[in-house]
């Protein structure tokens, strides 16, 4: 059974940092491209960052220079380091895994990030 479990969300003030983690089980992690998406109230879910099994990364323009995605294949874990957080980063953040051979996609349950003074 595939499971993606996010952790690390919370309430922070503008300018502060958070690190999200997503632990995967039930998959061959190295065969998956991983990504972080977010969904704010009343808005569509959007891609924040992604990373291939080989470590190639992409970022939404809104987070470039502030967020960093990384993965440790030996730990079946992908991270999202978020610095200089802004109120507009407030959203539920979801971990996403895509099998690069089958294109089957799995989602985590989400973790809330709130940036407010």
C-alpha positions in Angstrom: 0.0 0.0 0.0 1.4 3.3 -1.1 1.6 6.0 1.6 2.9 9.5 1.5 3.0 11.2 4.9 3.7 14.8 5.3 4.9 16.5 8.4 6.4 19.8 9.5 3.6 22.3 8.9 2.6 24.9 11.4 2.0 28.5 12.2 4.9 30.9 11.7 5.4 34.7 11.4 6.4 36.4 8.1 10.1 36.0 7.4 10.4 32.8 9.3 11.3 29.3 8.0 9.7 25.8 8.0 10.9 22.5 6.7 8.3 20.1 5.4 9.0 16.4 5.2 7.3 13.6 3.2 8.0 10.0 4.1 7.1 7.5 1.4 6.3 3.8 1.9 5.1 1.0 -0.4 6.9 2.4 -3.4 10.3 2.1 -5.0 11.2 5.6 -4.1 14.0 6.0 -6.6 11.6 5.3 -9.4 9.4 8.3 -8.5 9.5 12.0 -9.3 8.4 13.8 -6.2 6.7 17.2 -5.8 5.1 19.6 -3.4 1.8 21.2 -4.2 -0.2 23.7 -2.3 -3.8 24.8 -2.1 -5.0 28.0 -0.5 -8.7 28.5 0.4 -10.7 29.3 -2.7 -7.8 28.6 -5.1 -6.7 25.7 -7.3 -4.0 23.4 -6.2 -0.6 24.5 -7.7 2.8 23.1 -8.1 5.4 24.5 -5.7 8.4 22.5 -6.5 9.4 19.1 -8.0 12.4 16.9 -8.1 13.3 13.9 -10.3 14.9 10.8 -9.1 18.2 12.2 -10.4 17.8 15.4 -8.5 16.6 17.8 -11.2 14.5 20.5 -9.6 11.8 22.9 -10.8 10.1 25.7 -8.9 7.1 28.0 -9.2 8.2 31.5 -9.9 6.6 32.7 -6.6 8.9 30.6 -4.5 12.2 30.7 -6.4 15.1 31.8 -4.2 13.1 31.1 -1.0 12.2 27.4 -1.2 14.4 24.4 -1.7 13.2 20.9 -2.5 15.5 17.9 -1.8 15.3 14.2 -1.4 17.2 11.4 0.3 16.5 8.2 -1.5 18.0 6.1 1.2 15.3 7.5 3.6 12.4 7.5 1.1 11.9 11.1 2.1 11.5 14.4 0.2 11.9 17.8 1.9 10.7 21.3 1.3 12.8 23.9 3.0 10.8 27.2 3.1 12.6 30.4 4.0 11.4 34.0 4.1 7.8 32.9 4.4 5.1 35.3 3.3 1.4 35.4 4.2 0.6 34.4 0.7 2.4 31.1 1.3 -0.4 30.1 3.6 -2.0 26.9 2.3 -2.3 23.2 2.7 0.9 21.6 1.3 0.6 18.2 -0.4 3.3 15.7 -1.2 3.0 14.1 -4.6 4.8 11.1 -6.1 4.7 10.1 -9.8 6.0 6.8 -11.0 8.2 7.7 -13.9 7.4 4.5 -15.8 3.7 4.2 -15.3 2.8 7.9 -14.6 0.7 6.7 -11.6 0.4 9.5 -9.1 0.0 9.3 -5.4 -0.9 12.1 -2.9 -0.3 12.6 0.8 -3.0 13.9 3.1 -1.6 17.4 3.3 -0.1 19.6 6.1 -1.2 23.1 6.9 1.2 26.0 6.7 0.0 29.3 8.1 2.1 32.5 7.8 0.6 35.3 9.9 1.7 38.0 12.3 
